[in-house]
Each structure stands twice: as C-alpha cells, then as structure tokens.
Amino acid sequence: MSLDFPEEEDDCVGAVCVHVAEGERPVLAVFHHADGFRSFSCGLPDHPSAEDWLGLGPDALADLHAAHPLVSRLDRGRMAWREKDGDETWRIEVLPDDD
C-alpha cells in the first residue's frame, strides 16, 4: 500500500504510526477521535513523541479504510483493536473523553 503524506497540515485527515507506514508492523489499533481525526497504529506503546506519527492525506485514509473495512465504519469516540495481523475479530471500545 502506498500512502500519501500531506505537505500542508491543513490537508491532514488522520495519522499513522511510522511502524505501519514503513510496513514493519500491521495495523492492530484504530482510533476515531471525537473531532473526526483517525489514527492507525501497530498497537504497541512505543510511540512517545509526535515524530513517531505521520500525517495522512485523504487518499491514504481511503486506502487504509479499504484495507480494513470494519474499522472504516467506526463511530467517532471509539477505538477498535485486534490481537494480531489476520485476526478478523476487532474489539470496539469507547475512547476516554480526553483521547
């Protein structure tokens, strides 16, 4: 999957951790924040700074939605996660108010 990364911050509609963007790890967690912003993560806690995330443009967000159709329908204020790559079972939870 080829991801487009916006040059302007205003064109950013989501974020992806560098591990997923570089193909090192699969998407294991998706967050749909209350403001509509979506984040795709490898699910591991080693993302301590903003440099660990890349902004997503609309085309890249559409590509990630196509690759993960269940989470593309995730309501705002929710997160979905799965245990491992290939696991068809996504668990859906409510995000804390201060997500």
Disulfide bonds with the S-S distance in Angstrom:
none
